[in-house]
Amino acid sequence: MAINNNNSSDHSVQKFGIRTLGIYILLVIWALINLFPVYWMFTFSLKTNEEIFGKNLIGLPWEWRWSNYASAWNTGNMPRYFVNSVIVSASAIALVIIASMMATYAITRLVWKGSAQTNAFFMLGLTIPIHASIVPVFITLRDLHMLNSHFSLIFPYAAFSLAMGILICTGFMVEIPKELDEAARIDGCGPWKTFGVVIIPLMKPALATIAIYTFLQCWNELMFANVFISDSKFKTLPVGIQALSGQYTTEWGPIGAALVIATFPMLLVYIFMSKRIQESFVVGAVKG
Amino acid sequence: MKKKAIVNYINVFLFLLPALALFIGILIAPIIKSLYYSFFNWNGMGAMEFIGLANYKELFTSKAIGFLKALRNACVLAAFSVFIQLPLSLGLALVLGRGIKGERPFLSIYFMPVLISTVVIGQLWLKIYNPDYGLLNSALNGLGLNSLTRIWLGDVKTALVSVFIPTLWQYVGYHMLLMYAGVKGVSPELREAARIDGATERQVNKYIVIPSIKPIIKVSVIFAVTGSLKSFDLIYVLTNGGPLHATEVPSTVMIEMLFQRNRYGMGSTIAVMMIILCFAFALLISRAFKEND
């Protein structure tokens, strides 16, 4: 019996070793599948058509043609698109942070009837597809002559991230002990002062999470930007890249360069803040 | 005392004001307006003609609009997501979540595609699928499999699958991350106890881990299905609904109605249908998960 036992455990150790190896092989293959297109994008952004089209399909570029980047950057209005994306995203982030912090304070800290219902109302925003409002918003903006402006994107983007902003804020705000509010009240602070002096300073981690979440939504959004913006002065990166690839159908290098320019800042931030960024995606889904 | 209550309500209102203004102004009011427009025949500029439910009737019967086909495509994408993408995500989450060496770097690599703009991913895959110079056909030629090369996005038979693959590529990491967070939340004592009782890794997963992350799996299924119903960006970049409407989805039909044919009433009808379908599917999925308990 004892021998038998030994045998089977030996056997399972060996089997475990092979299984683990198998798992690692699969994990590495999947990692390569994830990385390879990005690697390929990076290398073809530095190649000539001749190389991309067959002579040097997947290797490193023979000669690193940074001139592709120069042509993408200079001819395609990329700097403009880049700045527009930054302006739109940053403004939307600021709006979401202000609106969701204030609303969450009213919902979780002030005492009044209807706070639960108000919260449920805002949470509808998590399920509503953004397409649902595109027609009326388009018509309103058109009638107000506000198409082709930064505002035409900032407000919709902020509205669409708001529900998540409130959800994230709530998660963080309920952790702040109510005694702090009490103490502030005894010291003679009204709700506004309590909000400004006690709550806001303690909400910094929530702000980062909201900012990351909103940023990703805005930076990558295509549908609204595509419909609301036709003037290249106001195009954001996704729309700009679409336009650029229309201009450069035959020359792949500069398109690759434009794709890398649009992706690089994100990846750079990700390398330094991967954990934080991942958390900001998890918070909403797991709590909702 | 009464004055204090009034002041309190004024404060509540002022704190809520920015969020309410944004939310109602840009989400709720427009949705109600969409519903209103959907009862009209309207080109966006001139007079509006009330036609009752005629738009809805036309939407579901007209072959020219092809909404049913678009809906079918969206359902196919949803099925691909639920039955291919999510199991893959779950598998990765289970493996990484039990604390394997190199867990963090793998996790970070798998999640990376989620952060890349869909337009960039679309453009990149356009190049991969390019019939003449693309990576895929070149690789097939290189391997001597010339017969397998195709005009991937231009062939009615392969277009929908070709659109799905980049979606899979981009979002496996997202669902994996959600599930991974759940797997990490399973108490290590419970796991240990099961293992001491002689449970294999597979049994631990089946009887302990998966049941306890069911709420997250539910969220993932809802996101995958409603995400497919709403899908736009990648399809717009890769095929814009073509070839011959083989990859049309509700939102590409909507955009076409609005901006190519100036049919604002019909576009609104599609928008309304999309909200209804998203809510209906979310509800249905929640129900199905509840019954399973």
Interface residues (C-beta under 8 A of the other chain):
Chain A: I23 L27 W30 A31 I33 N34 L35 P37 V38 W40 M41 F44 I52 F53 G54 L57 I58 L95 I98 A99 S100 M102 A103 Y105 A106 I107 L110 V111 W112 T118 F121 F122 G125 T127 I128 P129 I130 H131 A132 S133 I134 V135 P136 V137 F138 I139 T140 F155 P156 A158 A159 F160 L162 A163 I166 G190 P191 W192 F195 L216 W219 N220 L222 M223 N226 V227 L237 P238 V239 I241 Q242 S245 W252 I255 G256 L259 A262 T263 M266 L267 Y270 S274 I277 Q278 F281 V282 A285 V286 G288
Chain B: N8 Y9 N11 V12 F15 L16 L17 P18 A19 L20 L22 F23 G25 I26 L27 A29 P30 I31 K33 S34 Y37 G44 L92 V95 I100 G102 F106 L107 S108 I109 Y110 F111 M112 P113 V114 L115 I116 S117 T118 V119 V120 Q123 L124 W125 L126 K127 I128 D132 Y133 L135 S138 A139 G142 W169 G173 Y174 L177 L178 A181 G182 I216 V219 S220 F223 T226 L229 K230 F232 D233 Y236 V237 S251 M254 I255 L258 F259 Y264 G267 S268 A271 V272 M274 I275 C278 F279 A282
